[in-house]
């Protein structure tokens, strides 16, 4: 708890005096220690303390670290409570004030009824006031004050400015055509504003926007829009006077029930205001110098001045969250027929052709013809509204269909435009003709039929990859795909139909088959079989046979495994097989272990030497002889003798 909190040893007088001096002792920076409690069972602080706390909240004088509410007015209570306890106290104070006024009104009315049993008005008011709620607003007036303010009319409390304004509005409502006769009834704050302007010697009246309504009102009276101004002004505390300013007769009628003379401030203020608009000096006359006439409730009616300055209100001066309980423990039973009769008394009194006055002139009972016409008109309006809604819904559906059609037509147009662009690109690339038709391409199939030595092998080459690559580089519009991670290398392709390979195979066949040549068809067949030949774990393709390690292993297998050599010769497609009694030829290369490299570079050795070395035969010079006269190739004499 904050310093300065009264302890348990202080006297009651000291604690009470400290409440008025130090209201901040109720604000604690600790967290609430008690959350489960009933605020009704907790004793409330004095009224002055609650008002001081409410003013502190209104003036933003609450410490910023306040987290809970303490109760120093309770000796020995060290608990702290949530902050909403202060709102409960403020609401409870407002309800106590209203309840006190309400109960005093009931007591006054009950005493009047007890003393005078024939007082019908007091009985009727007592019946109605006992069933009226507290927490509601009074309707029908400019200022919607609380309904509890009506209790001031029936007790001995002072009447305030809102009550004066209510009576002026009732007088205006009950008056007979006041507006048509040029009479304006103004609230009591009109005189207060003019007196403030005159007392402060304001020089900005003629051009300040906040006084625009007063200037317009003065201009209306000065130009003849209105004739008389009527209001009630407060000149001192409970002293109220009546004013009637007649702009036609240039006279101000002054009414004072106390019989005193003209008030100097009030007279000077209105003379100054009238002079601002008319440049004339009005004459002042006295009226209503006697007391008010005796009425049944005359002794209970007194006036109180309006509250000066700005009134500081707490966060919850009025009951907002929950409706208060009834001021009477038990509501008396009121007959429904009596309430209806009381509410329709005014209508029943004007029956018989009498002209109603006041607010009743705007009210009348609806006839059967009028009701039928009203019902028929309402039905027509409902049907018109329903038809309008149907038209709107149909229009929305049509709009949806139109938007879908526009979207479909737009998509088709974009597709046609895209296709036209693609056709133009293909025409430029030579894929299509000028009429956008595809060009016919000649399909070339390789002819592998043996037609002799005159076969033109370059016609069977493959130019398609080179053409495709050149086309892509020429018509590339933008980069696509991922960026290359490694440098691109040209693709290595082996054209097995190249005549160079044919020549090498033909020479190898002549060496291994005693100079017997092969046709082109046989060479191609052997080439295809040889490139796909796999014996056990051996790959007998051209690239594998040229490896030094593979050649060394083949030599090893030729000596150690005769059956494998025979199988190899069969798979290769030749009928050559070495005889068992024939000695194996000496190798021109040193022997190496299986799977090892012999360290010899064979890149400059011709293919026929490699094939002959693998087959175990030494190469010999070609036995072909070219005749000079005829130009054809013939065999040597030894080969012809063998053949």
C-alpha positions as CSV (number, residue, x, y, z in Angstrom):
1,X,0.0,0.0,0.0
2,X,1.2,3.5,-0.6
3,X,2.9,5.6,2.1
4,X,0.6,7.7,4.2
5,X,-2.1,5.0,4.6
6,X,-3.7,5.3,8.1
7,X,-2.8,2.5,10.3
8,X,-4.9,0.5,12.7
9,X,-3.7,2.6,15.7
10,X,-5.0,6.0,14.3
11,X,-8.2,7.4,15.8
12,X,-11.5,7.6,13.9
13,X,-11.3,11.3,13.6
14,X,-7.8,11.2,12.2
15,X,-8.9,8.6,9.6
16,X,-11.9,10.6,8.6
17,X,-9.9,13.8,8.1
18,X,-7.2,12.0,6.1
19,X,-9.9,10.8,3.6
20,X,-10.6,14.4,2.5
21,X,-6.9,15.4,2.4
22,X,-5.4,12.2,0.8
23,X,-7.9,10.4,-1.5
24,X,-4.9,8.8,-3.3
25,X,-4.5,6.4,-0.4
26,X,-7.3,4.3,-2.0
27,X,-5.1,3.7,-5.1
28,X,-2.7,0.8,-4.6
29,X,0.2,-0.4,-6.8
30,X,-0.2,-4.0,-5.7
31,X,-2.2,-6.7,-7.5
32,X,-5.7,-7.5,-6.2
33,X,-5.5,-9.9,-3.3
34,X,-9.2,-10.6,-3.3
35,X,-11.2,-11.5,-6.4
36,X,-14.1,-13.6,-5.1
37,X,-16.1,-11.1,-3.0
38,X,-19.5,-9.5,-2.9
39,X,-19.3,-5.7,-3.3
40,X,-22.7,-5.3,-1.7
41,X,-21.4,-6.8,1.6
42,X,-18.4,-4.4,1.6
43,X,-18.9,-1.2,3.5
44,X,-18.7,1.9,1.2
45,X,-16.7,5.0,2.1
46,X,-18.3,8.3,2.8
47,X,-19.9,10.3,0.0
48,X,-17.2,12.9,0.0
49,X,-14.6,10.3,-0.5
50,X,-16.4,8.7,-3.5
51,X,-16.8,12.1,-5.1
52,X,-13.1,13.0,-4.5
53,X,-12.0,9.7,-6.1
54,X,-14.4,10.2,-9.1
55,X,-12.9,13.8,-9.6
56,X,-9.4,12.4,-9.4
57,X,-10.2,9.9,-12.2
58,X,-11.9,12.7,-14.2
59,X,-8.9,15.0,-13.8
60,X,-6.4,12.2,-14.7
61,X,-4.7,12.4,-11.3
62,X,-4.6,8.7,-10.7
63,X,-1.0,7.3,-10.5
64,X,0.1,5.4,-13.5
65,X,1.0,2.2,-11.6
66,X,-2.4,1.8,-9.9
67,X,-3.4,-1.9,-10.0
68,X,-6.1,-2.2,-7.3
69,X,-8.3,-0.4,-4.8
70,X,-7.6,-0.4,-1.0
71,X,-10.1,0.3,1.7
72,X,-8.4,2.5,4.4
73,X,-11.9,3.4,5.8
74,X,-12.2,-0.2,7.1
75,X,-9.9,-0.7,10.2
76,X,-7.8,-3.8,10.0
77,X,-8.7,-4.6,6.3
78,X,-5.4,-5.0,4.4
79,X,-7.0,-6.5,1.3
80,X,-6.8,-5.0,-2.1
81,X,-9.7,-5.2,-4.6
82,X,-10.1,-4.9,-8.4
83,X,-10.5,-1.4,-9.9
84,X,-14.1,-1.9,-10.9
85,X,-15.0,-1.5,-7.1
86,X,-14.7,2.2,-7.6
87,X,-17.3,2.1,-10.4
88,X,-19.6,0.2,-8.2
89,X,-19.3,2.8,-5.5
90,X,-20.0,5.6,-7.9
91,X,-23.1,3.8,-9.3
92,X,-24.3,3.1,-5.8
93,X,-23.9,6.8,-4.8
94,X,-26.0,7.8,-7.9
95,X,-28.7,5.3,-7.0
96,X,-28.8,6.5,-3.4
97,X,-29.3,10.1,-4.5
98,X,-32.1,9.1,-6.9
99,X,-33.7,6.8,-4.3
100,X,-33.7,9.6,-1.7
101,X,-35.4,12.0,-4.0
102,X,-37.9,9.4,-5.1
103,X,-38.8,8.4,-1.5
104,X,-39.2,12.0,-0.5
105,X,-41.6,12.5,-3.4
106,X,-43.7,9.5,-2.4
107,X,-43.8,10.7,1.2
108,X,-45.0,14.1,0.2
109,X,-47.7,12.7,-2.0
110,X,-48.8,10.2,0.6
111,X,-49.1,13.0,3.2
112,X,-51.2,15.1,0.8
113,X,-53.5,12.2,0.1
114,X,-53.8,11.5,3.8
115,X,-54.6,15.1,4.7
116,X,-57.0,15.6,1.7
117,X,-58.7,12.5,0.5
118,X,-60.4,14.4,-2.3
119,X,-57.1,15.3,-4.0
120,X,-57.5,13.3,-7.1
121,X,-54.4,14.6,-8.8
122,X,-52.1,13.6,-6.0
123,X,-53.6,10.1,-6.0
124,X,-53.1,9.7,-9.7
125,X,-49.5,10.9,-9.5
126,X,-48.8,8.5,-6.6
127,X,-50.2,5.6,-8.6
128,X,-48.1,6.4,-11.6
129,X,-44.8,7.3,-9.9
130,X,-44.7,4.0,-8.0
131,X,-44.5,2.0,-11.2
132,X,-42.1,4.2,-13.2
133,X,-38.5,2.9,-13.5
134,X,-35.5,4.9,-12.5
135,X,-32.9,4.0,-15.1
136,X,-34.6,5.5,-18.2
137,X,-34.8,8.7,-20.2
138,X,-37.7,11.1,-20.5
139,X,-38.8,11.4,-24.1
140,X,-40.7,14.2,-25.9
141,X,-38.4,17.1,-24.8
142,X,-35.3,18.6,-26.3
143,X,-33.1,17.5,-23.4
144,X,-33.6,13.8,-22.7
145,X,-33.1,14.0,-18.9
146,X,-33.5,11.1,-16.6
147,X,-37.0,10.0,-15.7
148,X,-36.1,10.3,-12.0
149,X,-35.9,14.1,-12.4
150,X,-39.7,14.2,-12.5
151,X,-39.7,13.6,-8.8
152,X,-38.5,17.1,-8.1
153,X,-41.9,18.5,-9.2
154,X,-43.7,16.7,-6.3
155,X,-41.3,17.2,-3.4
156,X,-39.7,20.2,-1.6
157,X,-36.4,20.2,-3.5
158,X,-35.3,23.1,-5.7
159,X,-36.2,23.1,-9.4
160,X,-33.3,23.4,-11.8
161,X,-32.8,24.8,-15.3
162,X,-33.9,21.6,-17.0
163,X,-37.2,21.8,-15.2
164,X,-37.6,25.4,-16.4
165,X,-36.9,24.3,-20.0
166,X,-39.4,21.5,-19.7
167,X,-42.1,23.8,-18.5
168,X,-41.4,26.3,-21.3
169,X,-41.6,23.5,-23.9
170,X,-44.9,22.4,-22.4
171,X,-46.2,26.0,-22.6
172,X,-45.1,26.2,-26.2
173,X,-46.9,22.9,-27.0
174,X,-50.1,23.9,-25.2
175,X,-50.0,27.4,-26.7
176,X,-52.4,28.3,-29.6
177,X,-50.4,28.9,-32.7
178,X,-47.5,30.7,-31.1
179,X,-45.3,30.4,-34.2
180,X,-48.0,31.8,-36.4
181,X,-48.5,34.8,-34.1
182,X,-44.7,35.5,-34.2
183,X,-44.0,34.4,-30.6
184,X,-40.8,32.5,-29.8
185,X,-40.2,30.7,-26.5
186,X,-36.5,30.3,-25.8
187,X,-34.8,28.2,-23.1
188,X,-33.3,29.8,-20.0
189,X,-29.7,29.6,-21.3
190,X,-30.5,32.3,-23.9
191,X,-30.4,35.0,-21.2
192,X,-27.3,33.4,-19.6
193,X,-25.3,33.5,-22.9
194,X,-26.2,37.2,-23.6
195,X,-25.2,38.1,-20.0
196,X,-21.9,36.4,-20.5
197,X,-21.3,38.2,-23.8
198,X,-22.1,41.6,-22.1
199,X,-20.1,40.9,-19.0
200,X,-17.0,39.8,-20.9
201,X,-17.3,42.7,-23.3
202,X,-16.9,40.4,-26.3
203,X,-15.9,42.2,-29.5
204,X,-16.1,39.2,-31.8
205,X,-19.9,38.8,-31.6
206,X,-20.6,40.0,-35.2
207,X,-18.1,37.5,-36.9
208,X,-17.4,34.7,-34.4
209,X,-19.0,31.4,-35.7
210,X,-19.9,30.2,-32.2
211,X,-22.4,33.1,-31.9
212,X,-24.0,32.5,-35.3
213,X,-27.4,31.2,-33.9
214,X,-27.7,34.4,-31.7
215,X,-27.0,36.6,-34.7
216,X,-29.5,34.7,-36.9
217,X,-32.1,35.0,-34.1
218,X,-31.6,38.7,-33.7
219,X,-31.8,39.2,-37.5
220,X,-35.1,37.4,-37.6
221,X,-36.6,39.7,-34.9
222,X,-35.1,42.8,-36.5
223,X,-36.5,42.1,-40.0
224,X,-40.0,41.2,-38.7
225,X,-39.7,37.4,-39.0
226,X,-40.8,37.2,-35.3
227,X,-42.5,39.7,-33.1
228,X,-42.0,38.7,-29.5
229,X,-39.3,36.8,-27.6
230,X,-40.2,35.1,-24.4
231,X,-37.8,33.5,-21.9
232,X,-37.0,33.1,-18.1
233,X,-33.7,34.3,-16.7
234,X,-31.8,33.6,-13.5
235,X,-30.4,36.7,-11.9
236,X,-29.3,35.4,-8.4
237,X,-29.4,31.9,-7.0
238,X,-33.1,31.0,-6.6
239,X,-34.3,34.3,-8.1
240,X,-35.9,33.8,-11.5
241,X,-37.6,36.5,-13.7
242,X,-39.6,36.5,-16.8
243,X,-38.8,38.5,-20.0
244,X,-41.0,39.3,-23.0
245,X,-39.2,41.4,-25.7
246,X,-41.8,43.0,-28.0
247,X,-39.9,44.1,-31.1
248,X,-43.0,45.7,-32.7
249,X,-43.9,47.9,-29.7
250,X,-40.1,48.3,-28.8
251,X,-40.8,47.4,-25.2
252,X,-39.3,44.8,-22.8
253,X,-41.8,43.4,-20.2
254,X,-40.1,42.4,-17.0
255,X,-41.8,40.1,-14.5
256,X,-40.5,39.5,-11.0
257,X,-42.5,37.6,-8.4
258,X,-40.4,39.1,-5.6
259,X,-41.4,42.6,-6.6
260,X,-37.8,43.9,-6.9
261,X,-36.6,46.4,-9.5
262,X,-34.8,45.8,-12.8
263,X,-31.7,43.9,-12.6
264,X,-28.9,46.1,-14.0
265,X,-26.8,43.2,-15.5
266,X,-29.8,41.7,-17.2
267,X,-31.1,45.0,-18.5
268,X,-27.7,46.2,-19.8
269,X,-27.1,42.8,-21.6
270,X,-30.4,42.9,-23.4
271,X,-30.1,46.6,-24.3
272,X,-26.7,45.8,-25.8
273,X,-28.0,42.8,-27.8
274,X,-31.0,44.7,-29.1
275,X,-28.8,47.6,-30.1
276,X,-26.6,45.3,-32.2
277,X,-29.5,44.4,-34.5
278,X,-31.9,47.4,-34.4
279,X,-29.9,50.5,-33.3
280,X,-32.8,51.4,-31.0
281,X,-33.4,51.7,-27.2
282,X,-36.4,49.7,-26.0
283,X,-38.6,50.8,-23.1
284,X,-38.7,48.6,-20.0
285,X,-41.9,48.0,-18.1
286,X,-42.8,45.9,-15.0
287,X,-45.4,43.2,-14.9
288,X,-46.2,40.2,-12.6
289,X,-45.0,42.1,-9.5
290,X,-47.3,40.0,-7.3
291,X,-46.6,36.5,-6.1
292,X,-47.8,33.5,-8.1
293,X,-51.5,32.7,-7.7
294,X,-52.3,30.0,-5.2
295,X,-52.5,26.6,-6.8
296,X,-52.8,23.1,-5.2
297,X,-49.1,22.5,-5.5
298,X,-47.9,26.1,-4.9
299,X,-46.2,25.4,-1.7
300,X,-44.0,22.6,-3.2
301,X,-42.8,24.7,-6.2
302,X,-39.5,26.6,-5.9
303,X,-36.8,27.5,-8.3
304,X,-33.1,26.9,-8.3
305,X,-30.5,28.6,-10.6
306,X,-28.7,26.7,-13.3
307,X,-25.3,25.2,-12.5
308,X,-22.6,27.7,-13.5
309,X,-19.5,26.6,-15.3
310,X,-18.5,23.1,-16.3
311,X,-19.7,20.3,-14.0
312,X,-17.1,17.5,-13.4
313,X,-18.8,14.2,-13.6
314,X,-17.4,10.8,-12.6
315,X,-17.0,7.8,-14.9
316,X,-20.4,6.4,-13.8
317,X,-22.6,9.1,-12.3
318,X,-25.6,7.3,-13.6
319,X,-26.6,3.7,-13.4
320,X,-25.5,2.2,-16.8
321,X,-24.7,-1.4,-16.4
322,X,-27.7,-2.8,-14.5
323,X,-31.2,-1.5,-13.8
324,X,-31.7,-0.4,-10.2
325,X,-34.2,-2.0,-7.9
326,X,-37.6,-0.4,-7.4
327,X,-37.8,2.3,-4.7
328,X,-40.8,0.6,-3.3
329,X,-40.5,-2.9,-2.0
330,X,-43.9,-3.9,-3.4
331,X,-45.6,-2.3,-6.4
332,X,-49.2,-1.6,-5.8
333,X,-51.7,-3.3,-8.0
334,X,-53.0,-0.9,-10.6
335,X,-56.0,-1.8,-12.7
336,X,-55.3,-2.0,-16.4
337,X,-58.6,-0.3,-17.2
338,X,-57.7,2.7,-15.0
339,X,-54.4,3.1,-16.9
340,X,-56.1,3.0,-20.3
341,X,-58.7,5.5,-19.1
342,X,-56.1,7.9,-17.8
343,X,-54.1,7.7,-21.0
344,X,-57.1,8.3,-23.2
345,X,-58.7,11.0,-21.1
346,X,-57.6,13.8,-23.4
347,X,-59.1,12.1,-26.4
348,X,-62.4,11.5,-24.7
349,X,-62.6,15.1,-23.5
350,X,-62.5,16.5,-27.0
351,X,-65.3,14.3,-28.3
352,X,-68.4,16.0,-29.7
353,X,-66.8,18.1,-32.4
354,X,-64.6,20.2,-30.0
355,X,-61.3,21.2,-31.7
356,X,-58.2,19.7,-29.9
357,X,-55.4,21.9,-28.7
358,X,-51.7,21.5,-28.1
359,X,-50.2,18.2,-29.0
360,X,-53.6,16.6,-29.4
361,X,-54.3,18.6,-32.5
362,X,-51.8,16.4,-34.3
363,X,-53.5,13.2,-33.2
364,X,-56.8,11.7,-34.3
365,X,-58.4,8.4,-34.5
366,X,-58.1,6.5,-37.8
367,X,-61.4,5.7,-39.6
368,X,-62.2,2.4,-41.4
369,X,-61.8,4.0,-44.8
370,X,-58.4,5.5,-43.9
371,X,-57.2,2.2,-42.5
372,X,-58.3,0.4,-45.6
373,X,-56.5,3.0,-47.8
374,X,-53.4,2.8,-45.6
375,X,-53.3,-1.1,-45.8
376,X,-53.8,-1.0,-49.5
377,X,-51.0,1.5,-50.0
378,X,-48.7,-0.5,-47.8
379,X,-49.5,-3.7,-49.8
380,X,-48.8,-1.8,-53.1
381,X,-45.5,-0.6,-51.7
382,X,-44.5,-4.2,-50.6
383,X,-45.4,-5.6,-54.1
384,X,-43.4,-2.8,-55.8
385,X,-40.5,-3.5,-53.6
386,X,-40.7,-7.2,-54.3
387,X,-40.9,-6.6,-58.0
388,X,-37.9,-4.3,-57.8
389,X,-35.9,-6.9,-55.9
390,X,-36.8,-9.6,-58.6
391,X,-35.6,-7.2,-61.3
392,X,-32.4,-6.6,-59.5
393,X,-31.7,-10.3,-59.1
394,X,-32.5,-11.0,-62.8
395,X,-30.1,-8.2,-63.8
396,X,-27.4,-9.7,-61.6
397,X,-27.9,-13.1,-63.3
398,X,-27.7,-11.5,-66.7
399,X,-24.5,-9.6,-65.8
400,X,-22.9,-12.9,-64.7
401,X,-23.8,-14.5,-68.0
402,X,-22.5,-11.5,-70.0
403,X,-19.2,-11.5,-68.0
404,X,-18.7,-15.2,-68.6
405,X,-19.3,-14.8,-72.4
406,X,-16.9,-11.8,-72.5
407,X,-14.3,-13.9,-70.7
408,X,-14.8,-16.8,-73.1
409,X,-14.6,-14.6,-76.2
410,X,-11.5,-12.9,-74.8
411,X,-9.7,-16.2,-74.1
412,X,-10.5,-17.5,-77.7
413,X,-9.1,-14.2,-79.2
414,X,-5.9,-14.6,-77.2
415,X,-5.6,-18.2,-78.3
416,X,-6.0,-17.2,-81.9
417,X,-3.4,-14.5,-81.6
418,X,-1.0,-16.9,-79.9
419,X,-1.4,-19.5,-82.7
420,X,-0.9,-16.8,-85.4
421,X,2.3,-15.8,-83.8
422,X,3.5,-19.4,-83.6
423,X,2.6,-19.9,-87.3
424,X,4.6,-16.8,-88.2
425,X,7.6,-18.1,-86.4
426,X,7.4,-21.5,-88.0
427,X,7.0,-19.9,-91.5
428,X,10.1,-17.9,-90.9
429,X,11.9,-21.0,-89.7
430,X,10.9,-22.9,-92.9
431,X,8.7,-25.4,-91.1
432,X,5.4,-24.2,-92.7
433,X,4.5,-22.7,-96.1
434,X,3.3,-19.2,-96.6
435,X,-0.3,-20.5,-96.3
436,X,0.6,-21.9,-92.8
437,X,0.5,-25.5,-94.0
438,X,3.2,-27.9,-92.9
439,X,5.9,-28.7,-95.4
440,X,6.2,-32.3,-96.6
441,X,9.5,-34.0,-95.6
442,X,11.3,-36.8,-97.4
443,X,11.9,-39.8,-95.2
444,X,15.2,-41.5,-96.1
445,X,15.7,-45.1,-95.0
446,X,19.2,-46.7,-95.2
447,X,19.4,-49.4,-97.8
448,X,21.5,-52.3,-96.4
449,X,21.1,-54.5,-99.5
450,X,24.4,-55.5,-100.9
451,X,24.7,-53.7,-104.2
452,X,28.4,-54.1,-104.7
453,X,31.4,-51.7,-104.2
454,X,29.5,-48.8,-105.9
455,X,27.3,-48.2,-102.8
456,X,27.4,-44.5,-101.9
457,X,27.8,-44.6,-98.1
458,X,27.9,-40.8,-97.4
459,X,24.2,-40.6,-98.3
460,X,23.4,-42.7,-95.2
461,X,25.0,-40.1,-92.8
462,X,22.9,-38.4,-90.1
463,X,22.7,-34.6,-90.5
464,X,19.6,-34.2,-88.3
465,X,21.3,-33.3,-85.0
466,X,23.4,-30.6,-86.6
467,X,20.3,-29.1,-88.3
468,X,18.4,-29.2,-85.0
469,X,21.2,-27.5,-83.1
470,X,21.6,-24.8,-85.7
471,X,17.8,-24.1,-85.7
472,X,17.6,-23.8,-81.9
473,X,20.6,-21.4,-81.8
474,X,19.1,-19.2,-84.6
475,X,15.5,-19.0,-83.2
476,X,16.3,-18.8,-79.4
477,X,14.1,-16.1,-77.9
478,X,14.9,-16.4,-74.2
479,X,16.8,-18.6,-71.8
480,X,14.8,-21.5,-70.4
481,X,15.5,-24.1,-67.8
482,X,18.3,-24.2,-65.2
483,X,21.7,-22.7,-65.8
484,X,24.4,-25.3,-66.9
485,X,26.5,-26.4,-64.0
486,X,29.3,-27.7,-66.2
487,X,30.9,-26.8,-69.5
488,X,29.0,-28.3,-72.4
489,X,30.9,-30.8,-74.6
490,X,30.1,-32.0,-78.0
491,X,28.3,-35.4,-78.2
492,X,30.5,-38.3,-79.4
493,X,28.6,-40.4,-81.9
494,X,30.0,-43.4,-83.8
495,X,28.6,-43.9,-87.2
496,X,29.1,-47.6,-87.8
497,X,28.2,-47.1,-91.5
498,X,31.4,-45.0,-92.1
499,X,33.4,-46.6,-95.0
500,X,36.6,-46.2,-92.9
501,X,35.5,-48.9,-90.5
502,X,34.4,-51.0,-93.5
503,X,37.9,-50.9,-94.9
504,X,39.5,-51.9,-91.6
505,X,37.2,-54.9,-91.2
506,X,37.8,-55.9,-94.8
507,X,41.6,-55.9,-94.3
508,X,41.3,-57.9,-91.0
509,X,39.0,-60.4,-92.7
510,X,41.5,-60.9,-95.6
511,X,44.4,-61.5,-93.1
512,X,42.6,-64.0,-91.0
513,X,40.8,-65.9,-93.7
514,X,43.7,-66.5,-96.2
515,X,42.9,-63.4,-98.4
516,X,39.2,-64.2,-98.8
517,X,37.3,-60.9,-99.1
518,X,33.8,-60.2,-97.7
519,X,30.9,-58.4,-99.3
520,X,29.5,-55.2,-97.9
521,X,26.5,-57.0,-96.5
522,X,28.6,-59.5,-94.7
523,X,30.8,-56.7,-93.3
524,X,27.8,-54.9,-91.9
525,X,26.4,-58.1,-90.4
526,X,29.8,-58.9,-88.7
527,X,30.0,-55.3,-87.5
528,X,26.6,-55.4,-85.8
529,X,27.3,-58.9,-84.3
530,X,30.8,-57.9,-83.2
531,X,29.6,-54.6,-81.5
532,X,26.9,-56.5,-79.5
533,X,29.0,-59.6,-78.7
534,X,29.4,-60.4,-75.0
535,X,31.0,-63.7,-74.0
536,X,30.7,-64.3,-70.3
537,X,32.0,-61.2,-68.6
538,X,33.8,-60.1,-71.8
539,X,32.6,-57.2,-73.9
540,X,34.0,-57.7,-77.4
541,X,33.2,-54.3,-78.8
542,X,35.8,-52.4,-80.8
543,X,36.6,-50.0,-77.8
544,X,37.2,-52.8,-75.4
545,X,39.4,-54.8,-77.6
546,X,41.8,-51.9,-78.1
547,X,42.5,-51.6,-74.4
548,X,46.0,-52.9,-73.4
549,X,44.8,-54.5,-70.2
550,X,42.0,-56.4,-72.1
551,X,44.4,-57.6,-74.7
552,X,46.8,-59.0,-72.1
553,X,44.0,-60.8,-70.4
554,X,42.8,-62.3,-73.8
555,X,46.4,-63.6,-74.3
556,X,46.3,-65.2,-70.9
557,X,42.9,-66.8,-71.6
558,X,44.1,-68.0,-75.1
559,X,46.9,-70.0,-73.5
560,X,45.1,-71.3,-70.3
561,X,41.6,-71.9,-71.6
562,X,41.2,-73.4,-75.0
563,X,37.5,-73.9,-74.7
564,X,36.9,-70.2,-74.1
565,X,39.1,-69.3,-77.1
566,X,37.0,-71.6,-79.3
567,X,33.8,-70.0,-78.0
568,X,35.2,-66.6,-78.6
569,X,36.1,-67.5,-82.1
570,X,32.6,-68.8,-82.7
571,X,30.9,-65.7,-81.2
572,X,33.1,-63.5,-83.4
573,X,31.7,-65.2,-86.5
574,X,34.9,-66.7,-88.0
575,X,35.8,-70.3,-88.7
576,X,39.4,-69.9,-87.7
577,X,40.6,-71.9,-84.7
578,X,44.3,-72.7,-84.0
579,X,45.3,-76.4,-84.1
580,X,46.5,-78.1,-81.0
581,X,49.9,-79.1,-82.5
582,X,50.5,-75.7,-83.9
583,X,52.8,-73.8,-81.7
584,X,51.6,-70.5,-80.4
585,X,53.2,-67.5,-81.9
586,X,55.5,-65.4,-79.8
587,X,54.0,-62.2,-78.5
588,X,55.6,-59.0,-79.5
589,X,54.6,-57.4,-76.2
590,X,55.8,-58.5,-72.7
591,X,53.4,-60.5,-70.6
592,X,51.6,-58.8,-67.7
593,X,49.5,-60.0,-64.9
594,X,45.7,-60.3,-65.4
595,X,43.9,-57.0,-65.0
596,X,47.1,-54.8,-65.0
597,X,48.2,-52.3,-67.6
598,X,51.3,-53.1,-69.6
599,X,52.2,-49.4,-69.9
600,X,52.4,-49.4,-73.7
601,X,50.8,-46.7,-75.7
602,X,48.8,-48.2,-78.6
603,X,47.3,-45.0,-79.9
604,X,49.6,-45.0,-83.0
605,X,49.1,-48.7,-83.9
606,X,46.8,-49.5,-86.7
607,X,43.6,-51.5,-86.1
608,X,44.8,-54.4,-88.3
609,X,47.9,-54.8,-86.2
610,X,45.8,-54.9,-83.0
611,X,43.4,-57.4,-84.4
612,X,46.1,-59.7,-85.6
613,X,48.0,-59.4,-82.3
614,X,44.9,-60.4,-80.4
615,X,44.2,-63.4,-82.8
616,X,47.9,-64.5,-82.4
617,X,49.0,-63.9,-86.0
618,X,51.6,-61.5,-87.2
619,X,50.4,-59.1,-89.8
620,X,51.9,-59.3,-93.3
621,X,51.9,-57.1,-96.2
622,X,48.8,-57.0,-98.4
623,X,48.8,-59.5,-101.3
624,X,46.6,-57.3,-103.4
625,X,48.2,-56.1,-106.6
626,X,46.7,-53.3,-108.7
627,X,47.2,-53.8,-112.4
628,X,48.4,-50.7,-114.2
629,X,46.5,-51.3,-117.4
630,X,43.1,-52.2,-116.1
631,X,43.2,-50.5,-112.7
632,X,41.6,-53.5,-110.9
633,X,42.8,-55.3,-107.8
634,X,44.1,-58.9,-108.2
635,X,45.6,-61.4,-105.9
636,X,49.2,-62.4,-105.8
637,X,50.5,-65.6,-107.2
638,X,50.8,-67.5,-103.9
639,X,47.2,-66.7,-103.0
640,X,46.0,-67.8,-106.4
641,X,47.9,-71.1,-106.0
642,X,46.2,-71.7,-102.7
643,X,42.8,-70.7,-104.0
